């Protein structure tokens, strides 16, 4: 018995999805056996209007290496306008975090509808690739 | 300044006698010559304490938050930046317009009490020809934007050149350089929350930084927690900062907080357009992040 000294780093990626589009898209991707990396953890929320920028910062603070927010395409929101509000918020927050020196890859967004299982798969593969390229998150991570 | 003081006292006396107001918000003399405090006059007898001098730099609109739950009618003396704060509170429905009687003071530019304290103390140096405070040199709105009565002649904006120059400079750096810059700058933060206390846009009843369950932001003064604090605080300022510069003025360790605020103002202006926060009052108007357009920029994917 020996302790493995060379553990391979695996990214921790949080994906916030809206209940109505992206979660259904993820469901459909699973239904159709589309493979995508197992490094993403999906958290379901009622609407992309529910996304709070503090979730992203908190996730990065508590050990996530990347965060993706995903909801219905603008105009398709189940509640009408949720993703329009979210779009403004996250545009500003993204600029702000980049201004403070966080890599743009760490905080991403994509609009994925319920029927776009292919897109969901493609986005997840690209997301994990991006995070693997920029490496572990050391900047906003809690150092304790 | 002397005329403005006497005029303020005259107006306050008149309003009290006419029964138009129950309290009057202005400044009073502080302990030192170079200090003033915000002051709430409750009757005609208190009016003699009201003062406006070159150190009346404190943003009194913030003190309206202490009175937001009452029903008393409020007279308030405002400079240009304070009047934008009043608009901020009206927009946030923290206070109603019919409770306010606003006396506008076109601001000639004021001095920084902290700088004055430094020149007074220590080496026996007396107050020399101390210039205007930094926030007054960067002022774009010296004239009140909302008032019932105006005291004194109108002033011209003192901001020279491009107020976003430093923001653009930092935007040119690489991500690691930017992080290094903010790491160095924010590592001095002692988390005294003075910037939050003095901010007129910080009008939540329960602040997210005071919440224990869930505790969103750690309370240690290490780099990550400090960065979290400033990111979250400025996330709340987006489209709401009135650029009064109070946060930067009260910061005991001199963090350039207006740099972050200006970045937000610049981005909101470039991306969503519209007038800047608090520059004009229209009933029912909302801050930039509480409204949307269908053709907002969508090129971040």
Interface residues (C-beta under 8 A of the other chain):
Chain A: X53 X54 X57 X58 X61 X74 X75 X81 X84 X85 X87 X88 X89 X90 X91 X92 X93 X94 X95 X96 X97 X98 X99 X100 X101 X102 X103 X104 X108 X109 X110 X111 X139 X140 X141 X142 X143 X144
Chain B: X170 X171 X175 X176 X177 X178 X179 X180 X181 X182 X183 X208 X216 X218 X220 X222 X223 X224 X225 X227 X228 X230 X231 X232 X234 X235 X238 X239 X260 X263 X264 X267 X268 X271 X272 X288 X289 X290 X292 X293 X294 X296 X297 X298 X300 X301
